């Protein structure tokens, strides 16, 4: 009966280690039996064949042991898993903070160096300068400064381009040179993006960025409550999503070890988080006037790509001085550039790549190009991790944990689909209906120049379809 005693000692250790997903660490089986434990047990079973034939009682015990050993990985799997899990993800490397993709503290309300005062003064007076028609002449009279902050220059650039009866297709050196340099530093195209409008453009009267009533936009085009409420609504949504970034990271890592409870907890937290984000999204109705938003605010957030009907057939010429420069075309700022929402898509395995509609996938990839470089690399890293969707939906659930995993996954995808449905309703009220009276070239399209409702509906439908069994 020594055989039996050996496995009475070893198997509880293996069971404990496997449950917690760390059986390859130095504190578990590897330190007690060595890295070759799995191979040794298999070889021992083979060498004990004569005992098995001799003792039928022992045969039953050995077969039970073999059934347990089916869940013990091979040496190759053991070593591969060890190399994967020993890699600790440093979120600081991707500029992912405790507030997720928002900064950990409020952005500066003003730049401390008086060197930037001409920009600060101009940016703070954008609504008045646009109202009286003197924005362009003010910009052209600015000194050419050699460094800058991205948000200030992005807003000034778009105010200059769109702040008249007709758009300006040449961005002057006073803005262009510093703008190109700062964009190279933050790894963002020289255009007003979601990062400029939301992530780095707010102040908070408290410490909780998810409290919408405590937020205020730092820079705006119209100086209205509508614009500030719209921009800070995005900030509050991003901040609300911050609490699930690390749990979802753990869930993705747990796919390799089949630690169902870690994944389930991550998905359940995601579902509740998206519900909270949806509630914030619906607060847009409170202080956003549709006509003000559509006609006074939204045009300034347009990009330069596919803007021929709006007056920019060649895009924008970025004039760096001395007759040098380059024509460029970029999509404008949009919520599609949210790293948080694309992170949720990756976690849930939602792919916006319908072969029948290739432009949809192109838009999502271009939107990612408009994210800050570290955030973009974070999403690239996440895209290479395990598939929660495949684990949740492949085959018929054989255990309570597998059934709970599938239910948690479906609930999370339903929540994200509902979030996108509510977003469609917001867009219909703030853009689609008011834009029927919009100037030529702006009807029915987003600031990124997509046919906005068909695009949003396709994204929503793709999300809902992700919950269907493979």
C-alpha positions as CSV (number, residue, x, y, z in Angstrom):
1,X,0.0,0.0,0.0
2,X,3.0,2.3,-0.2
3,X,1.9,3.3,-3.7
4,X,-1.4,4.5,-2.2
5,X,0.3,6.5,0.5
6,X,2.6,8.2,-1.9
7,X,-0.4,9.6,-3.8
8,X,-2.3,10.5,-0.7
9,X,0.5,12.8,0.1
10,X,1.2,14.2,-3.4
11,X,-2.3,14.6,-4.8
12,X,-3.6,17.1,-2.2
13,X,-0.6,19.2,-2.9
14,X,-1.2,19.0,-6.6
15,X,-4.9,19.8,-6.1
16,X,-4.2,22.8,-4.0
17,X,-1.6,24.1,-6.4
18,X,-3.8,23.6,-9.5
19,X,-6.7,25.4,-7.9
20,X,-4.8,28.5,-7.2
21,X,-3.1,28.5,-10.6
22,X,0.5,28.7,-9.3
23,X,1.8,25.2,-9.3
24,X,4.9,26.1,-11.2
25,X,6.2,28.7,-8.6
26,X,9.1,28.1,-6.2
27,X,6.8,27.6,-3.2
28,X,4.8,24.7,-4.6
29,X,5.3,21.4,-6.4
30,X,8.5,22.4,-8.2
31,X,10.3,23.0,-4.9
32,X,9.0,19.8,-3.4
33,X,9.3,17.3,-6.2
34,X,11.3,19.2,-8.8
35,X,10.4,20.2,-12.3
36,X,10.3,16.6,-13.5
37,X,7.5,15.6,-11.1
38,X,4.9,15.0,-13.8
39,X,7.3,12.9,-15.9
40,X,8.5,10.9,-12.9
41,X,4.9,9.9,-11.9
42,X,4.1,8.8,-15.4
43,X,7.3,6.7,-15.6
44,X,6.5,5.2,-12.2
45,X,3.1,4.1,-13.4
46,X,4.6,2.4,-16.4
47,X,7.2,0.6,-14.3
48,X,4.5,-0.6,-11.9
49,X,2.5,-2.4,-14.5
50,X,3.3,-5.8,-13.0
51,X,1.9,-4.7,-9.7
52,X,-1.3,-3.5,-11.4
53,X,-1.7,-6.8,-13.1
54,X,-1.2,-8.6,-9.7
55,X,-3.5,-6.5,-7.6
56,X,-7.0,-5.5,-9.0
57,X,-7.5,-3.2,-5.9
58,X,-4.3,-1.4,-6.8
59,X,-5.5,-1.2,-10.5
60,X,-8.6,0.9,-9.4
61,X,-6.4,3.2,-7.3
62,X,-3.9,3.6,-10.1
63,X,-6.6,4.4,-12.6
64,X,-8.1,7.0,-10.3
65,X,-4.6,8.5,-10.0
66,X,-4.2,8.5,-13.8
67,X,-7.5,10.4,-14.1
68,X,-6.1,13.1,-11.8
69,X,-2.8,13.1,-13.7
70,X,-4.7,14.1,-16.9
71,X,-4.8,17.6,-15.5
72,X,-1.0,17.7,-14.7
73,X,0.8,19.4,-17.6
74,X,3.7,18.0,-19.4
75,X,7.2,19.3,-18.7
76,X,7.0,21.5,-21.8
77,X,3.7,23.0,-20.7
78,X,5.1,23.4,-17.2
79,X,8.1,25.4,-18.4
80,X,6.0,27.4,-20.9
81,X,3.5,28.4,-18.3
82,X,6.2,29.3,-15.9
83,X,7.8,31.7,-18.4
84,X,4.4,33.3,-19.1
85,X,3.2,33.8,-15.5
86,X,6.6,34.9,-14.2
87,X,6.3,38.0,-16.4
88,X,4.8,40.7,-14.2
89,X,2.9,43.4,-16.2
90,X,4.1,46.8,-15.3
91,X,1.2,49.1,-16.0
92,X,3.4,52.2,-15.5
93,X,5.2,51.2,-18.7
94,X,1.9,51.7,-20.6
95,X,1.0,54.9,-18.7
96,X,-2.0,53.1,-17.2
97,X,-2.6,54.6,-13.8
98,X,-5.0,53.9,-10.9
99,X,-7.4,56.0,-12.9
100,X,-6.9,53.7,-15.9
101,X,-6.2,55.8,-19.0
102,X,-6.8,59.1,-17.2
103,X,-3.9,60.8,-15.4
104,X,-3.6,60.1,-11.7
105,X,-4.0,63.7,-10.8
106,X,-5.9,66.6,-12.5
107,X,-4.2,68.1,-15.5
108,X,-2.5,71.5,-15.0
109,X,-5.0,74.4,-15.2
110,X,-2.2,76.6,-16.5
111,X,1.3,76.0,-17.5
112,X,3.7,77.2,-14.8
113,X,6.3,78.7,-17.1
114,X,5.3,82.3,-18.3
115,X,7.0,81.4,-21.5
116,X,3.7,79.8,-22.6
117,X,1.5,82.7,-21.5
118,X,0.7,83.8,-25.1
119,X,-0.8,80.3,-25.7
120,X,-2.5,80.1,-22.4
121,X,-4.1,83.5,-22.8
122,X,-5.3,82.7,-26.4
123,X,-6.6,79.3,-25.4
124,X,-8.5,80.7,-22.4
125,X,-10.3,83.2,-24.7
126,X,-11.2,80.8,-27.6
127,X,-15.0,81.3,-27.2
128,X,-14.7,85.2,-27.3
129,X,-12.2,85.2,-30.1
130,X,-14.3,82.8,-32.2
131,X,-17.4,84.9,-31.4
132,X,-15.9,88.1,-32.7
133,X,-14.1,86.5,-35.6
134,X,-10.6,87.5,-34.5
135,X,-9.2,84.1,-33.6
136,X,-7.2,83.6,-36.8
137,X,-5.6,87.1,-36.7
138,X,-4.7,86.5,-33.0
139,X,-3.0,83.2,-33.8
140,X,-1.1,84.6,-36.7
141,X,0.3,87.4,-34.4
142,X,1.6,84.9,-31.8
143,X,5.3,84.4,-31.3
144,X,6.8,81.2,-32.6
145,X,7.5,79.2,-29.5
146,X,9.6,76.1,-29.6
147,X,7.8,73.8,-27.1
148,X,4.2,73.3,-26.0
149,X,1.5,71.3,-24.4
150,X,-0.6,69.1,-26.7
151,X,-4.1,70.1,-25.5
152,X,-3.6,73.8,-25.8
153,X,-2.2,73.5,-29.3
154,X,-4.8,71.0,-30.5
155,X,-7.6,73.3,-29.5
156,X,-5.9,76.3,-31.0
157,X,-5.3,74.4,-34.3
158,X,-8.9,73.3,-34.6
159,X,-10.2,76.7,-33.7
160,X,-8.0,78.2,-36.4
161,X,-9.0,75.7,-39.1
162,X,-12.8,75.7,-38.4
163,X,-13.2,79.2,-36.8
164,X,-14.5,81.1,-39.9
165,X,-17.1,81.0,-42.6
166,X,-14.8,78.7,-44.6
167,X,-12.2,76.3,-43.2
168,X,-8.5,77.2,-43.4
169,X,-6.5,74.6,-45.1
170,X,-3.0,75.9,-44.0
171,X,-2.0,75.7,-40.4
172,X,0.6,78.5,-39.8
173,X,4.1,77.9,-38.3
174,X,3.1,79.7,-35.1
175,X,1.0,76.6,-34.2
176,X,2.3,74.0,-36.6
177,X,5.9,73.7,-35.6
178,X,5.3,73.3,-31.8
179,X,2.3,71.1,-32.5
180,X,4.3,68.6,-34.6
181,X,7.0,68.5,-32.0
182,X,4.8,67.9,-29.0
183,X,2.7,65.3,-30.9
184,X,5.9,63.4,-31.7
185,X,6.7,63.4,-27.9
186,X,3.3,62.1,-26.9
187,X,3.1,59.8,-29.9
188,X,-0.2,61.2,-31.2
189,X,-1.1,62.5,-34.7
190,X,-1.2,66.4,-34.9
191,X,-5.0,66.6,-34.6
192,X,-7.5,67.0,-31.7
193,X,-8.1,63.6,-30.4
194,X,-10.0,62.0,-27.5
195,X,-6.9,62.4,-25.4
196,X,-6.9,66.2,-25.9
197,X,-10.7,66.6,-25.4
198,X,-11.2,64.2,-22.5
199,X,-8.2,62.5,-20.9
200,X,-6.0,65.7,-20.4
201,X,-8.6,68.5,-20.4
202,X,-10.4,68.6,-17.1
203,X,-10.3,69.8,-13.5
204,X,-11.9,68.2,-10.5
205,X,-13.1,69.9,-7.3
206,X,-12.6,66.6,-5.4
207,X,-10.5,63.5,-5.7
208,X,-13.0,61.2,-7.5
209,X,-12.9,61.7,-11.3
210,X,-16.0,59.6,-11.7
211,X,-18.2,62.2,-10.0
212,X,-19.5,64.1,-13.0
213,X,-20.8,67.0,-11.1
214,X,-17.3,67.7,-9.7
215,X,-15.7,68.0,-13.2
216,X,-15.1,71.0,-15.4
217,X,-13.5,71.2,-18.9
218,X,-10.3,73.3,-19.0
219,X,-10.5,74.4,-22.6
220,X,-13.5,74.6,-24.9
221,X,-14.6,76.2,-28.2
222,X,-17.9,77.6,-27.2
223,X,-17.5,78.1,-23.4
224,X,-20.9,76.6,-22.8
225,X,-22.2,74.2,-20.2
226,X,-23.2,71.9,-23.0
227,X,-19.6,71.5,-24.2
228,X,-18.1,71.1,-20.7
229,X,-20.8,68.6,-19.7
230,X,-20.2,66.6,-22.9
231,X,-16.5,66.5,-22.4
232,X,-16.4,65.7,-18.7
233,X,-19.0,63.0,-19.2
234,X,-16.4,61.2,-21.1
235,X,-13.9,61.8,-18.3
236,X,-16.3,60.4,-15.7
237,X,-16.9,57.3,-17.8
238,X,-13.2,56.6,-18.2
239,X,-12.7,57.0,-14.5
240,X,-15.5,54.6,-13.7
241,X,-13.9,52.0,-15.9
242,X,-10.6,52.3,-14.1
243,X,-11.6,50.0,-11.3
244,X,-11.8,46.9,-13.5
245,X,-8.5,47.3,-15.5
246,X,-6.4,45.2,-13.0
247,X,-9.1,42.6,-12.3
248,X,-9.4,42.1,-16.0
249,X,-5.7,41.8,-16.4
250,X,-5.7,39.0,-13.8
251,X,-8.6,37.3,-15.6
252,X,-6.7,37.3,-18.9
253,X,-3.7,35.7,-17.2
254,X,-6.0,33.1,-15.5
255,X,-7.0,31.8,-18.9
256,X,-3.8,29.9,-19.2
257,X,-4.2,28.2,-15.8
258,X,-8.0,27.7,-16.2
259,X,-8.6,29.5,-12.9
260,X,-12.3,29.9,-13.5
261,X,-13.1,31.9,-10.3
262,X,-10.6,34.6,-11.1
263,X,-12.1,35.0,-14.6
264,X,-15.6,34.9,-13.3
265,X,-14.9,37.6,-10.7
266,X,-13.3,39.8,-13.4
267,X,-16.3,39.4,-15.8
268,X,-18.8,40.1,-13.0
269,X,-16.9,43.2,-12.0
270,X,-16.9,44.3,-15.7
271,X,-20.6,43.8,-16.0
272,X,-21.3,46.0,-13.0
273,X,-18.8,48.6,-14.1
274,X,-20.3,48.9,-17.6
275,X,-23.7,49.3,-16.0
276,X,-22.3,52.3,-14.0
277,X,-20.8,53.7,-17.2
278,X,-24.1,53.4,-19.0
279,X,-25.8,55.3,-16.2
280,X,-23.3,58.1,-16.6
281,X,-23.8,58.1,-20.3
282,X,-27.5,58.6,-19.9
283,X,-26.8,61.8,-17.9
284,X,-25.7,63.5,-21.1
285,X,-29.4,64.4,-21.5
286,X,-29.3,66.6,-18.3
287,X,-27.2,69.5,-19.6
288,X,-26.5,68.9,-23.3
289,X,-28.6,71.1,-25.6
290,X,-28.8,69.2,-28.9
291,X,-28.8,72.3,-31.2
292,X,-25.9,73.9,-29.3
293,X,-23.9,70.8,-29.4
294,X,-24.6,69.9,-33.1
295,X,-24.1,73.4,-34.6
296,X,-21.8,75.4,-32.3
297,X,-19.5,72.7,-30.8
298,X,-19.3,69.5,-32.9
299,X,-17.9,71.1,-36.1
300,X,-14.7,72.1,-34.3
301,X,-13.9,68.5,-33.5
302,X,-13.9,67.4,-37.1
303,X,-10.7,66.1,-38.6
304,X,-9.2,66.7,-42.1
305,X,-9.8,63.2,-43.6
306,X,-12.6,62.8,-46.2
307,X,-13.5,66.5,-45.7
308,X,-13.8,67.6,-49.4
309,X,-17.5,68.5,-49.0
310,X,-16.7,70.5,-45.9
311,X,-14.0,72.5,-47.7
312,X,-10.8,70.5,-47.2
313,X,-10.3,68.4,-50.3
314,X,-6.6,68.0,-49.7
315,X,-6.7,67.9,-45.9
316,X,-4.6,70.4,-44.0
317,X,-1.2,71.8,-45.0
318,X,1.1,71.8,-42.0
319,X,3.3,74.8,-42.6
320,X,6.6,74.7,-40.7
321,X,8.0,77.9,-42.2
322,X,10.3,78.8,-45.0
323,X,8.0,77.3,-47.6
324,X,8.3,73.8,-46.1
325,X,5.4,71.6,-44.9
326,X,3.2,68.7,-45.8
327,X,-0.4,67.9,-46.6
328,X,-1.9,65.6,-44.0
329,X,-5.3,64.0,-43.4
330,X,-6.5,62.7,-40.0
331,X,-9.8,61.6,-38.5
332,X,-11.2,63.9,-35.9
333,X,-11.7,63.2,-32.2
334,X,-14.3,60.6,-31.4
335,X,-15.2,58.2,-28.6
336,X,-14.0,55.4,-30.8
337,X,-10.5,56.6,-29.7
338,X,-11.2,55.5,-26.1
339,X,-8.6,53.1,-25.0
340,X,-10.9,51.8,-22.3
341,X,-13.7,50.7,-24.7
342,X,-11.2,49.0,-27.0
343,X,-9.7,47.3,-23.9
344,X,-13.1,45.9,-23.1
345,X,-13.5,44.7,-26.6
346,X,-10.2,42.9,-26.4
347,X,-11.0,41.3,-23.1
348,X,-14.3,40.0,-24.4
349,X,-12.9,38.9,-27.8
350,X,-15.1,41.3,-29.8
351,X,-13.7,41.7,-33.3
352,X,-14.9,44.5,-35.5
353,X,-13.6,43.0,-38.7
354,X,-16.6,42.0,-40.8
355,X,-15.2,41.0,-44.2
356,X,-18.2,42.5,-45.9
357,X,-17.5,45.9,-44.2
358,X,-13.7,46.4,-44.2
359,X,-14.0,50.1,-43.5
360,X,-15.3,49.3,-40.0
361,X,-12.0,47.5,-39.1
362,X,-10.0,50.3,-40.7
363,X,-11.7,52.9,-38.6
364,X,-11.0,51.0,-35.4
365,X,-7.3,50.6,-36.2
366,X,-7.1,54.3,-37.2
367,X,-8.8,55.2,-34.0
368,X,-6.1,53.2,-32.1
369,X,-3.4,55.2,-34.0
370,X,-4.9,58.4,-32.4
371,X,-4.4,57.1,-28.9
372,X,-1.3,58.0,-26.8
373,X,1.6,55.7,-27.7
374,X,1.8,53.9,-24.4
375,X,-1.9,53.2,-24.3
376,X,-1.7,51.9,-27.9
377,X,1.1,49.5,-26.9
378,X,-0.9,48.4,-23.9
379,X,-3.8,47.3,-26.2
380,X,-1.3,45.5,-28.4
381,X,0.0,43.6,-25.4
382,X,-3.5,42.7,-24.3
383,X,-4.4,41.5,-27.7
384,X,-1.7,38.7,-27.4
385,X,-3.1,37.2,-24.2
386,X,-5.5,34.3,-23.7
387,X,-9.1,34.3,-25.0
388,X,-11.8,34.5,-22.4
389,X,-14.4,34.2,-25.1
390,X,-13.0,30.9,-26.4
391,X,-12.8,29.4,-22.9
392,X,-16.3,30.6,-22.0
393,X,-18.1,29.5,-25.1
394,X,-16.3,26.4,-26.5
395,X,-18.1,23.2,-25.8
396,X,-20.8,22.3,-23.4
397,X,-20.1,23.4,-19.8
398,X,-19.1,20.3,-17.7
399,X,-18.9,21.9,-14.3
400,X,-20.6,24.5,-12.2
401,X,-17.6,26.8,-12.6
402,X,-17.8,26.5,-16.4
403,X,-21.5,27.3,-16.4
404,X,-20.8,30.3,-14.2
405,X,-18.1,31.4,-16.5
406,X,-20.3,31.3,-19.5
407,X,-23.1,33.1,-17.7
408,X,-20.7,35.8,-16.5
409,X,-19.3,36.3,-20.1
410,X,-22.7,36.6,-21.6
411,X,-23.8,39.1,-19.0
412,X,-20.7,41.2,-19.7
413,X,-21.2,41.2,-23.4
414,X,-24.9,42.1,-22.9
415,X,-23.9,45.0,-20.7
416,X,-21.5,46.3,-23.3
417,X,-24.1,45.9,-26.1
418,X,-26.6,47.8,-24.0
419,X,-24.0,50.6,-23.4
420,X,-23.6,50.9,-27.2
421,X,-27.3,50.9,-27.7
422,X,-27.6,53.8,-25.3
423,X,-24.8,55.6,-27.1
424,X,-26.8,55.3,-30.3
425,X,-29.7,56.9,-28.6
426,X,-27.5,59.8,-27.4
427,X,-26.0,60.3,-30.9
428,X,-29.5,60.3,-32.4
429,X,-30.6,63.0,-30.1
430,X,-27.5,65.2,-30.1
431,X,-26.4,64.7,-33.7
432,X,-28.7,62.9,-36.1
433,X,-31.9,64.8,-35.5
434,X,-30.3,68.3,-35.2
435,X,-28.0,67.7,-38.1
436,X,-30.9,67.6,-40.5
437,X,-30.5,71.3,-40.5
438,X,-26.7,71.2,-40.4
439,X,-24.5,73.0,-43.0
440,X,-23.7,71.1,-46.1
441,X,-21.0,68.4,-45.6
442,X,-21.8,67.7,-41.9
443,X,-25.1,65.8,-42.1
444,X,-25.1,62.3,-40.8
445,X,-21.4,61.8,-40.3
446,X,-19.2,61.7,-37.2
447,X,-16.2,63.9,-36.5
448,X,-14.1,61.0,-37.7
449,X,-16.1,61.2,-41.0
450,X,-17.9,57.9,-40.6
451,X,-21.6,57.4,-41.4
452,X,-22.2,57.6,-37.7
453,X,-25.4,55.6,-37.0
454,X,-24.6,52.6,-39.3
455,X,-21.1,52.5,-37.8
456,X,-22.4,52.5,-34.2
457,X,-25.1,50.0,-34.9
458,X,-22.6,47.7,-36.5
459,X,-20.3,47.9,-33.4
460,X,-23.3,47.2,-31.2
461,X,-24.4,44.2,-33.3
462,X,-20.9,42.8,-33.3
463,X,-20.8,43.1,-29.5
464,X,-24.1,41.2,-29.2
465,X,-23.0,38.6,-31.6
466,X,-19.9,37.9,-29.6
467,X,-22.1,36.3,-27.0
468,X,-23.3,33.6,-29.4
469,X,-21.8,30.1,-29.1
470,X,-19.1,29.2,-31.5
